[in-house]
Amino acid sequence: MSEHEQKQAHADELYAESHYWHVNTGAETIHAKRMHGRFRTIKWLAACVWLAFFLGPYLRWNGRQAILFDIPHRQFHIFSLTILPQDVWMLSLVLLFFAILLAVVTSIAGRVFCGYFCFQTVWTDIFTWIEEKLEGPPQKRRKLDEAPWNFTKIRIKLTKHVIWILIGMLTGISFTLWFGGAFDMWKAFLTLSASPVPYGVVAVFTFFTYLFAGHMREQVCFWLCPYARIQSVMYDRETILPTYDLNRGEPRGKLKKGQIEEGKGDCIDCGQCVAVCPTGIDIRHGQQEGCITCALCLDACDSVMEKIGRPHGLIRYASMDELEGKPTLKLYQRPRVLIYATILLVALSGILFGLAHMSGIQIKVLHERQPLYVLESDGSIQNKYYLKILNKTPNELHVKLSVKGPKGLTVHGDATNGAYLLAEASGITSYTVYVQVPEKDLVHEDEDQQNIEFHIQAKENPKLESSRESFFRAPEND
C-alpha cells in the first residue's frame, strides 16, 4: 500500500470513528454512576488539595495571616515573604511556570489537570456526590426527575439545592478571606458591616458555583473552558491517554453462562465505561473532546474484567504508538517535551534567583539632574540624592546609612554617614541627602564622574541589608 493510500485509509478510519462520537449539548442530564477503584481514590486525594483553598486563610505566621493578598495596600504576604508591586516580574515568572507546567503535563499525560485538579471537576464531583446521597443512584435520580411534583420530591430537591447554594456561598466567602484577613472578614460578614465589594464577590461566586457545578457540569468543559479547545495541539502520538484496546476488545460479545463466545474479544459490551463517565462519552469510540482523562472508565472496566476472569487493561492509559505496537520514546527523546521543559526550567531558575536575592529591605537612589553638581564656597563639590527605602517587613526598622566613595566624602541633609534612618513598616520612606567631596580629593581622569555606593543595614536584624551604586558628578577636567 502506498503512502498516500495509507494516509487515506487512516483518514477514513478517523471519520468512521468520529461518526460515533457523542457530545451532550445540554438536552440531557448525565447521571454518572459512582464506582470505587484505584483512580477514584486518586481523584478524591487530588481533590483534597482544594482543602487548602478553604483552610489556608486561617493559617497564622508571626502573628498575622500566613498568606494574605492585601490589594488596598498593594502587598502580597506569603509567610515571611512580602511581595510588592516592584516585584511584579516574579509574578510573571510564576504565571509562566504554571502555564508551561500545564503544557508539559498535557503533552505527557493528557488532561489529567481536568480529571483530577480542575475546580470545575472537583466541585461538580462534590455536587453530584451530594445529589446521590439525597436522591440515590442514577436510576432513581432519573425516575425522580420524571416523577410528578409532590411533597417528597420538593423536600429532596429543595434540600439538595439549599446545600449547593451554601457550598457556593462558602466558596465565595473563602475566596474573600485571602484578601482581607480571615477573622476580620468573618466578623464583618456576621455583623453585616462588610463593604459592598466582598458581598458582590460572594454573590458572584455563589451564583456561578451553583450554576456551573450544579447545572451545567460537563457543558462548561465542552463550551466554556478554553483549555479544552487548545489541549489537542499539545498531544502527540506519545501522549498517554485513557484508551480502549481495540485489538483485544473487538469484536464485542455478550457474556453467556460465564464464558465469552468463541472468536469474540474481551469486551462484553456491558456499558459500564459509559455509565461512569462524567461527560457521557464512550471511550471505545476513540479519544474525544469530552474526555477529561479522569480514568473512571478504567476502574469500571477493570472491575468487570475481574468478574469474568480476564486481565486488567482493556481500557488503560496508553499512547497511540504503544497500541499500534510501535517503539515508544523516552521523555528526553521527545522534542515537544524538551522545549516545554527548557522553558519551565528557565522560569523556575528565575523564580529561585528572585527568591534568593529578595531582601526584606531595598534602597533606591536617584541623582538630582538639575543641577548635576554644585560648587561650594569652600571649594568642595556637592551632589544631591533622593533615597527611597523600601521596607517589606510588617515592623518599623532603623537602618544604618553608609556611603562609600571618593576620599574625604561627607554626607549632609536628612542623614549623615553612619546615621540611623527610620524605615516605615510595609512601605517606602524617602530621604534627601547631600554628598560633598573636596575637589582636591577627586581623581580627575578622562571621566567627570566617579562611582559611589549607598548601603543600608537594619539595626533590628543585621541580615536585612541592601546596596545601590550611583555616581558622583564633578566639573569636567579641562
C-alpha positions in Angstrom: 0.0 0.0 0.0 1.4 3.4 -1.0 1.9 6.2 1.5 -1.0 8.1 0.0 -3.3 5.1 0.4 -2.2 4.6 4.0 -3.0 8.2 4.8 -6.3 7.9 3.1 -7.1 4.7 5.0 -6.2 6.4 8.3 -8.4 9.4 7.4 -11.3 7.1 6.6 -10.8 5.3 9.9 -10.9 8.5 11.9 -14.0 9.6 10.0 -15.7 6.4 10.8 -14.7 6.6 14.4 -15.9 10.2 14.8 -19.3 9.2 13.4 -19.9 7.5 16.8 -18.6 10.4 18.9 -21.2 11.8 21.3 -21.3 15.3 22.6 -24.1 16.2 25.0 -25.4 19.7 24.0 -27.4 20.0 27.2 -30.5 18.3 26.1 -30.0 15.5 28.7 -28.7 15.4 32.3 -25.9 13.0 32.7 -26.2 10.9 35.9 -22.8 9.2 36.1 -22.5 6.0 38.2 -20.1 6.2 41.1 -17.8 3.2 41.4 -14.9 2.5 43.8 -11.5 1.9 42.4 -7.8 3.0 42.2 -8.4 6.0 40.1 -11.5 7.1 42.0 -9.3 7.1 45.2 -6.6 9.1 43.4 -9.3 11.5 42.2 -10.5 12.1 45.8 -7.0 12.5 47.1 -6.2 15.1 44.4 -9.4 16.9 45.2 -8.2 17.2 48.8 -5.6 19.7 47.5 -8.5 22.2 47.4 -8.9 22.0 51.1 -6.0 24.5 51.2 -8.4 26.9 49.4 -10.8 26.7 52.4 -8.3 26.3 55.3 -5.4 28.4 54.0 -6.7 31.8 55.2 -6.7 30.6 58.8 -3.0 29.7 59.0 -1.0 32.2 61.1 2.6 33.2 60.7 4.4 35.6 63.1 1.2 36.9 64.5 -0.6 37.5 61.2 -2.3 35.6 58.3 0.3 33.4 56.7 -0.9 34.2 53.1 -2.6 37.5 52.5 -3.2 39.3 49.3 -3.6 42.8 50.6 -4.9 44.6 47.5 -5.7 48.0 49.1 -2.1 48.3 50.4 -0.6 46.6 47.3 1.2 43.9 49.3 1.2 40.1 49.0 2.3 38.4 52.2 3.4 34.8 51.8 4.7 33.6 55.2 7.8 35.7 55.9 8.0 37.0 52.3 6.3 40.2 51.3 5.9 40.9 47.6 5.2 44.5 46.5 4.4 45.9 43.0 8.2 46.3 42.5 8.4 42.5 42.4 5.8 42.0 39.7 8.3 40.3 37.5 8.3 37.5 40.0 4.5 37.1 39.4 5.1 37.0 35.7 7.6 34.2 36.1 5.3 32.2 38.4 2.4 32.5 35.9 4.7 31.4 33.1 5.9 28.5 35.2 2.4 27.2 35.8 1.3 27.7 32.2 4.2 25.8 30.8 3.8 23.1 33.6 0.3 22.6 32.3 1.6 22.2 28.8 4.2 19.7 29.9 1.7 17.6 31.8 -0.7 17.7 28.9 1.9 16.6 26.4 2.8 13.7 28.7 -0.5 12.5 30.1 -3.3 14.5 28.5 -5.9 16.4 30.5 -5.0 15.0 33.9 -5.4 18.5 35.3 -9.0 18.5 34.1 -9.7 15.0 35.5 -8.1 15.4 38.9 -7.4 19.0 39.9 -9.7 21.4 38.0 -12.0 23.2 40.4 -14.9 22.7 38.0 -14.4 18.9 38.0 -13.9 18.8 41.8 -16.9 21.0 42.6 -19.1 19.0 40.2 -17.9 15.8 41.8 -18.9 17.1 45.2 -22.2 18.3 44.0 -23.1 15.0 42.3 -22.0 13.1 45.4 -24.4 15.1 47.5 -27.1 14.5 44.8 -26.5 10.8 45.0 -26.7 10.8 48.8 -30.1 12.6 48.7 -31.7 11.1 45.5 -30.0 7.7 45.2 -28.1 6.1 42.3 -28.6 7.1 38.6 -31.7 5.0 38.0 -33.5 6.5 41.0 -32.4 10.1 40.1 -33.8 9.7 36.6 -37.1 8.4 37.9 -37.2 11.3 40.4 -36.6 13.8 37.6 -39.5 12.3 35.6 -41.9 11.9 38.6 -44.6 14.4 39.2 -44.1 17.1 41.8 -45.2 16.1 45.3 -44.1 16.8 48.9 -41.3 14.1 48.9 -39.8 15.4 45.6 -40.0 19.0 46.7 -38.3 18.2 50.0 -35.4 16.3 48.4 -34.9 18.8 45.6 -35.1 21.8 47.9 -32.6 20.2 50.4 -30.2 19.5 47.6 -30.3 23.0 46.1 -30.0 24.6 49.5 -26.8 22.6 50.2 -25.5 23.5 46.8 -26.1 27.2 47.4 -24.5 27.0 50.8 -21.4 25.4 49.3 -21.3 28.2 46.7 -21.6 30.8 49.5 -18.8 29.1 51.4 -16.6 29.1 48.3 -17.2 32.8 47.8 -16.5 33.7 51.4 -13.4 31.6 51.4 -12.1 33.5 48.3 -12.6 36.9 50.0 -10.7 35.7 53.1 -7.5 35.6 51.1 -7.7 39.3 50.5 -8.9 40.8 53.8 -7.9 38.7 56.7 -9.9 35.6 57.7 -11.1 36.6 61.1 -11.8 40.3 60.3 -13.7 39.3 57.2 -15.9 36.8 59.1 -16.6 39.4 61.7 -17.6 41.9 59.0 -19.9 39.3 57.3 -21.6 38.2 60.5 -22.2 41.8 61.7 -23.3 42.9 58.2 -20.6 45.6 58.2 -18.6 44.4 55.2 -18.2 46.8 52.2 -20.3 46.1 49.1 -17.3 44.6 47.2 -17.0 41.4 49.4 -20.7 40.9 49.3 -20.6 41.3 45.5 -17.8 38.8 45.2 -19.6 36.2 47.4 -22.8 36.7 45.3 -20.9 36.1 42.0 -19.1 33.0 43.4 -22.4 31.6 44.8 -24.2 32.1 41.6 -21.6 30.7 39.2 -20.6 27.8 41.5 -24.3 26.8 41.8 -24.8 27.2 38.0 -21.6 25.6 36.8 -21.2 22.7 39.2 -24.9 22.1 39.9 -26.5 22.5 36.4 -24.0 23.0 33.5 -21.4 20.5 34.7 -19.8 18.9 31.6 -21.2 21.7 29.5 -18.6 24.1 31.0 -15.9 21.7 29.8 -17.4 21.5 26.3 -18.3 25.1 25.6 -16.7 27.5 28.1 -13.3 26.1 29.0 -10.5 27.4 26.7 -8.2 24.7 27.7 -10.5 22.1 26.2 -10.1 23.9 22.9 -6.3 24.1 22.8 -5.3 20.9 24.5 -5.4 18.9 21.3 -2.4 20.9 19.9 -0.3 19.7 22.9 -0.9 16.0 22.1 1.3 13.8 20.0 1.5 10.0 19.3 3.4 9.5 22.6 0.9 11.2 24.9 -0.6 8.6 27.2 -4.4 8.8 27.5 -7.3 6.6 28.6 -7.5 4.3 25.6 -9.6 1.3 24.6 -7.5 -1.6 23.2 -9.4 -2.2 20.0 -7.4 -5.3 19.0 -8.1 -7.0 22.4 -11.7 -5.9 22.8 -13.2 -6.4 19.4 -15.4 -7.9 18.2 -17.5 -7.4 21.2 -19.7 -10.2 22.6 -22.2 -10.6 25.3 -21.2 -12.9 28.2 -23.1 -16.2 28.2 -23.0 -18.6 31.1 -19.7 -17.2 32.4 -17.9 -17.6 29.1 -17.2 -15.3 26.3 -18.4 -16.5 22.9 -15.7 -18.1 20.7 -14.0 -15.6 18.4 -15.1 -12.6 20.4 -12.9 -10.1 22.1 -12.7 -9.3 25.8 -15.3 -6.5 25.7 -18.6 -7.9 26.8 -20.4 -4.7 25.9 -21.6 -4.1 29.4 -21.6 -0.3 29.0 -20.0 0.3 32.5 -17.3 2.5 31.0 -20.0 4.8 29.6 -22.1 4.6 32.8 -19.3 6.1 35.0 -18.2 8.8 32.5 -19.0 12.2 33.9 -19.2 13.7 30.4 -21.2 10.7 28.9 -18.8 9.7 26.2 -18.0 6.1 25.0 -14.2 5.7 25.2 -14.5 2.7 22.9 -15.1 5.0 20.0 -11.7 6.7 20.4 -10.3 9.8 22.1 -12.9 12.6 22.1 -13.2 16.2 23.1 -15.4 15.3 26.1 -12.7 13.0 27.7 -11.2 14.8 30.7 -8.7 11.9 31.4 -10.3 11.1 34.8 -9.7 7.3 34.2 -13.0 6.4 35.9 -13.7 4.2 32.9 -10.5 2.3 33.7 -11.9 1.4 37.2 -15.2 0.3 35.7 -13.6 -1.9 33.0 -11.1 -3.4 35.4 -13.8 -4.4 37.9 -15.7 -6.2 35.1 -12.5 -7.9 33.9 -12.0 -9.2 37.4 -15.5 -10.7 37.5 -15.1 -12.5 34.1 -11.6 -13.7 34.9 -9.8 -11.6 32.3 -6.7 -9.4 32.8 -6.9 -5.7 33.6 -6.1 -3.1 30.9 -8.7 -3.5 28.3 -9.1 0.3 28.9 -5.8 1.7 30.1 -3.5 4.6 29.9 -1.6 4.1 26.7 -0.2 6.1 23.8 -1.2 5.6 20.2 2.2 4.2 19.3 2.0 1.7 22.1 -1.4 0.4 20.9 0.0 0.1 17.4 3.0 -1.8 18.6 5.5 0.8 17.6 8.6 1.6 19.7 7.8 4.2 22.3 10.1 7.1 23.0 11.6 8.2 26.3 10.6 11.7 27.6 14.1 13.0 26.8 13.7 11.9 23.2 10.5 13.9 22.6 11.3 17.4 21.2 7.9 18.9 22.4 8.6 17.8 26.0 12.2 19.1 25.8 11.1 22.5 24.6 8.5 22.8 27.3 10.9 21.5 29.9 13.5 24.1 28.9 11.1 27.0 29.3 9.9 25.5 32.6 13.5 25.3 33.8 14.2 28.9 32.8 11.1 30.2 34.6 11.9 28.2 37.7 15.5 29.4 37.7 14.3 33.0 37.5 11.9 32.4 40.4 14.6 30.8 42.6 17.0 33.6 41.7 14.5 36.2 42.7 13.7 34.5 46.0 17.4 34.1 46.8 18.1 37.7 46.1 14.9 39.2 47.5 15.7 41.1 50.7 13.3 42.5 53.3 14.6 46.0 52.6 15.8 47.7 49.4 17.3 51.1 48.7 16.8 53.1 45.5 19.0 56.1 44.8 18.0 58.9 42.4 20.6 61.5 41.5 19.4 65.1 41.1 19.6 66.1 37.4 19.2 69.9 37.7 21.9 70.8 38.7 24.1 67.8 38.4 26.5 69.3 40.9 27.1 72.5 42.9 30.5 74.1 43.6 30.6 75.2 47.2 32.4 78.3 48.6 34.9 76.1 50.4 35.9 74.5 47.1 34.1 71.2 47.6 31.7 69.7 45.1 28.2 68.8 46.2 25.7 66.3 44.6 22.1 65.9 45.7 20.5 62.4 46.0 17.0 61.2 46.8 16.9 57.9 48.8 13.8 55.7 48.8 14.0 52.9 51.4 11.5 50.0 50.8 10.7 48.1 53.9 8.8 44.9 53.1 8.5 43.7 56.7 5.5 44.4 58.9 7.6 46.2 61.5 9.4 49.6 61.6 13.1 49.3 61.1 16.0 51.6 62.0 18.5 51.3 59.2 22.1 52.5 59.3 23.2 54.5 56.2 26.7 54.1 54.9 28.0 55.9 51.9 31.3 54.9 50.2 33.0 56.9 47.5 35.9 59.3 46.9 38.3 60.2 49.8 37.0 63.0 52.1 33.4 62.3 51.3 30.8 63.7 53.8 27.0 63.4 53.9 24.5 66.1 55.0 20.8 66.7 54.7 18.2 64.2 56.2 21.1 62.0 57.4 24.8 61.8 57.9 27.2 59.0 57.1 26.6 56.3 59.7 23.3 57.7 61.0 20.1 55.6 61.5 17.1 56.2 59.4 13.5 55.2 60.2 12.0 52.8 57.6 8.3 52.7 57.8 6.7 49.2 58.0 5.5 47.7 54.7 6.1 50.9 52.8 8.5 53.3 51.2 10.3 56.1 53.2 12.0 58.9 51.3 15.0 61.0 52.3 17.2 63.7 50.7 20.9 63.7 51.3 23.8 65.8 50.0 27.2 64.3 49.4 30.2 66.7 49.4 33.8 65.9 48.3 36.7 68.3 48.4 37.8 69.0 44.9 41.4 68.1 45.8 40.3 64.6 46.7 38.6 63.9 43.4 40.5 61.8 41.0 40.4 63.6 37.6 40.9 61.2 34.8 39.1 61.0 31.5 35.6 60.9 33.1 33.8 63.6 35.0 32.0 61.2 37.4 33.1 58.6 39.9 31.3 55.7 41.5 29.6 56.0 44.8 27.8 53.3 46.9 24.9 53.7 49.3 24.4 50.8 51.8 21.7 50.3 54.5 21.5 47.7 57.2 18.7 47.1 59.7 19.6 47.6 63.4 16.9 45.1 64.5 18.1 42.4 62.0 21.6 42.8 60.5 20.8 40.2 57.9 18.4 42.8 56.3 20.7 44.9 54.1 20.7 46.4 50.7 23.2 48.4 48.5 22.8 50.5 45.4 25.5 52.1 43.3 25.2 55.6 41.8 27.7 58.2 40.6 29.2 61.5 41.9 29.4 64.2 39.3 32.2 66.8 39.2 33.2 69.6 36.8 34.9 68.3 33.6 38.7 68.3 33.7 40.0 70.8 31.2 
